């Protein structure tokens, strides 16, 4: 068995037939976004593992990657290039990372609601919307992309939801005319204060 595997590796190396193609079949290329970073506690918040999202057709896929020591530090919102299997788009490999952003802190907004609260984080073009019940139990968890257009904040491309049945997803916010540190949900009229 070892001889067979060694022969296959030698053949792919000699002919230039990529092991990527051999292992994944026919492949395609797509762009993705980093939506979470997991810091290495031993090296002062240096990200060693990332969670990213990409889409093929009308489907979104979420995956994780472990970074090597030669890879640049990654932050939420960074772009990446992926190679994916045409036959099974869930199979993918990170081909290229970018370092467009230098932190994942972003801006946090909160809104009180009956028996709970809502947390909204805006980080480098990525939003994280979490709704909590009394006692801190997570009810809804949305992640996606946002754009700022004039005085409005538009949510688009919801990529991950813990509750896919929820039909009341927020879509459009405006910055409060009275206070630049507040957002107002146009649908519910709920005010979010920045902390």
C-alpha positions as CSV (number, residue, x, y, z in Angstrom):
1,X,0.0,0.0,0.0
2,X,2.8,2.4,0.9
3,X,4.5,1.7,-2.5
4,X,1.2,2.5,-4.3
5,X,0.8,5.8,-2.4
6,X,4.4,6.7,-3.0
7,X,4.1,6.0,-6.7
8,X,1.0,8.2,-6.9
9,X,2.8,11.1,-5.2
10,X,5.9,10.6,-7.4
11,X,3.7,10.6,-10.5
12,X,1.8,13.8,-9.5
13,X,5.1,15.5,-8.6
14,X,6.8,14.5,-11.9
15,X,4.0,15.2,-14.3
16,X,2.7,18.4,-12.6
17,X,-0.7,16.8,-12.1
18,X,-1.6,18.5,-8.9
19,X,-2.4,16.5,-5.8
20,X,-5.2,19.1,-5.3
21,X,-7.0,17.9,-8.4
22,X,-6.2,14.2,-7.6
23,X,-7.8,14.5,-4.1
24,X,-10.7,16.9,-4.9
25,X,-11.5,16.0,-8.5
26,X,-12.4,18.9,-10.8
27,X,-12.1,22.2,-9.0
28,X,-13.3,25.8,-9.2
29,X,-12.1,29.0,-7.6
30,X,-14.2,31.4,-5.4
31,X,-13.7,34.3,-3.0
32,X,-14.7,34.1,0.7
33,X,-14.7,36.2,3.9
34,X,-13.3,35.6,7.3
35,X,-16.2,35.8,9.8
36,X,-14.4,34.8,13.0
37,X,-10.8,34.6,14.3
38,X,-9.6,32.4,17.1
39,X,-6.6,33.9,18.8
40,X,-3.5,32.0,19.8
41,X,-3.4,32.7,23.6
42,X,0.4,32.0,23.7
43,X,1.2,34.7,21.1
44,X,-0.6,37.9,22.0
45,X,-3.9,37.6,20.1
46,X,-2.2,36.3,17.0
47,X,-4.9,34.4,15.0
48,X,-4.0,30.8,14.3
49,X,-7.5,29.5,13.3
50,X,-10.2,31.2,11.3
51,X,-13.8,30.6,10.4
52,X,-14.8,31.7,6.9
53,X,-17.8,31.7,4.6
54,X,-18.0,31.4,0.8
55,X,-20.8,30.8,-1.7
56,X,-21.2,28.5,-4.7
57,X,-24.3,29.1,-6.7
58,X,-27.1,30.0,-4.2
59,X,-25.6,28.0,-1.3
60,X,-23.4,29.4,1.5
61,X,-20.7,27.2,3.1
62,X,-19.0,27.8,6.4
63,X,-15.6,26.2,7.2
64,X,-12.5,26.5,9.4
65,X,-8.8,26.7,8.6
66,X,-5.8,26.4,10.7
67,X,-3.1,28.9,9.8
68,X,0.6,28.2,9.5
69,X,3.4,30.3,11.1
70,X,4.2,31.9,7.8
71,X,0.6,33.1,7.3
72,X,-0.3,36.8,8.0
73,X,-2.5,37.6,11.0
74,X,-6.1,37.4,10.0
75,X,-9.0,39.6,11.0
76,X,-12.8,39.5,10.6
77,X,-13.7,40.9,7.1
78,X,-10.5,39.8,5.4
79,X,-10.9,38.3,1.9
80,X,-9.6,35.0,0.9
81,X,-9.4,32.9,-2.2
82,X,-10.5,29.3,-2.1
83,X,-10.3,26.2,-4.3
84,X,-13.4,24.0,-4.0
85,X,-14.6,20.7,-5.4
86,X,-17.1,21.2,-8.2
87,X,-18.7,17.8,-7.3
88,X,-18.8,18.6,-3.6
89,X,-18.5,22.3,-2.9
90,X,-18.2,21.7,0.8
91,X,-14.7,20.4,0.1
92,X,-12.3,23.3,-0.1
93,X,-8.9,24.6,0.5
94,X,-7.7,28.1,1.3
95,X,-5.4,29.1,-1.6
96,X,-4.7,32.7,-0.6
97,X,-5.2,35.0,2.4
98,X,-5.3,38.8,2.5
99,X,-4.7,41.2,5.3
100,X,-7.0,44.1,4.5
101,X,-7.8,44.9,8.1
102,X,-5.7,45.3,11.2
103,X,-8.2,44.5,13.9
104,X,-11.5,42.7,14.7
105,X,-12.8,45.0,17.3
106,X,-15.5,46.8,15.4
107,X,-18.4,48.7,16.9
108,X,-20.9,47.3,19.4
109,X,-24.5,48.4,19.7
110,X,-27.1,47.2,22.2
111,X,-30.8,47.5,22.5
112,X,-33.0,46.4,25.4
113,X,-36.1,44.4,24.7
114,X,-38.8,42.8,26.8
115,X,-37.1,39.9,28.7
116,X,-33.8,40.3,27.0
117,X,-31.5,42.3,24.8
118,X,-30.0,42.5,21.3
119,X,-26.3,42.8,20.5
120,X,-25.2,44.2,17.1
121,X,-21.5,44.2,16.1
122,X,-20.2,45.8,12.9
123,X,-16.7,44.6,12.0
124,X,-15.0,45.4,8.7
125,X,-18.1,44.9,6.5
126,X,-19.4,41.9,8.5
127,X,-22.3,42.2,10.9
128,X,-23.1,39.9,13.9
129,X,-26.7,40.2,15.2
130,X,-27.5,38.2,18.4
131,X,-30.8,38.3,20.2
132,X,-30.8,37.0,23.8
133,X,-33.6,36.1,26.1
134,X,-33.7,36.6,29.9
135,X,-30.8,34.8,31.5
136,X,-28.5,35.3,28.5
137,X,-30.0,32.4,26.4
138,X,-29.3,32.9,22.7
139,X,-32.5,33.0,20.6
140,X,-31.3,34.3,17.2
141,X,-27.8,34.5,15.7
142,X,-27.3,36.1,12.3
143,X,-24.0,36.8,10.5
144,X,-23.6,38.4,7.1
145,X,-22.3,41.4,5.1
146,X,-23.4,45.0,5.5
147,X,-23.0,48.2,3.4
148,X,-23.1,51.8,4.4
149,X,-25.1,53.9,2.0
150,X,-25.4,57.6,2.9
151,X,-26.9,57.6,6.3
152,X,-28.2,54.0,6.1
153,X,-26.8,50.6,7.0
154,X,-28.0,47.8,4.8
155,X,-27.7,44.1,5.8
156,X,-27.3,41.7,3.0
157,X,-26.0,38.2,2.4
158,X,-27.1,36.4,5.6
159,X,-24.7,33.5,5.7
160,X,-25.3,31.7,9.0
161,X,-28.4,31.5,11.2
162,X,-29.0,29.4,14.3
163,X,-32.8,29.9,13.7
164,X,-33.6,29.7,10.0
165,X,-37.4,30.0,10.7
166,X,-37.1,33.6,11.9
167,X,-38.8,35.8,9.3
168,X,-38.1,39.1,11.1
169,X,-34.5,39.5,10.2
170,X,-33.3,43.1,10.4
171,X,-32.5,44.6,7.0
172,X,-32.1,48.4,7.1
173,X,-30.9,50.7,9.8
174,X,-30.4,54.5,9.8
175,X,-27.9,56.5,11.9
176,X,-29.9,58.6,14.3
177,X,-30.0,62.3,13.4
178,X,-30.0,63.3,17.0
179,X,-27.0,61.1,18.1
180,X,-24.3,59.7,15.8
181,X,-23.8,56.8,18.3
182,X,-27.2,55.4,17.7
183,X,-28.8,53.2,15.0
184,X,-32.5,52.9,14.4
185,X,-34.0,49.7,12.8
186,X,-36.5,51.1,10.2
187,X,-38.8,48.1,10.5
188,X,-39.2,47.9,14.3
189,X,-38.2,51.5,15.2
190,X,-35.9,49.9,17.8
191,X,-33.0,52.1,18.9
192,X,-29.5,50.6,19.3
193,X,-26.9,52.5,21.4
194,X,-23.2,52.2,20.8
195,X,-21.0,51.2,23.7
